[in-house]
Amino acid sequence: MAHIIVDDSESLEKAIKRFKRMVEKEGIIREYKKREYFEKPSTILNRKKKSMRRKLMRRTRSRRPEY
């Protein structure tokens, strides 16, 4: 969980900006959006398989020598 400690000398805008950056880095917003709606287990599995296929295609394309 993201939390920050605000100093007395620090402005509120800087603290908010720092908090937003920390939340973005930890991926909290992305995780929230992913879990916002229920997703069937089969849909999750299909999405993961599709992304793995894409990764493999990219790897094989980059390794193939071009003539």
TADA-V310782 format. One record per run of one state. SS is the DSSP state (@ for helix, = for strand, . for the rest). FROM is the first residue (numbers start at 1). TO is the last residue. If there is no record, write none. Layout:
ss={SS & SS}
from={FROM & FROM}
to={TO & TO}
This chain:
ss={. & @ & . & @ & . & @ & .}
from={1 & 12 & 27 & 28 & 36 & 41 & 64}
to={11 & 26 & 27 & 35 & 40 & 63 & 67}
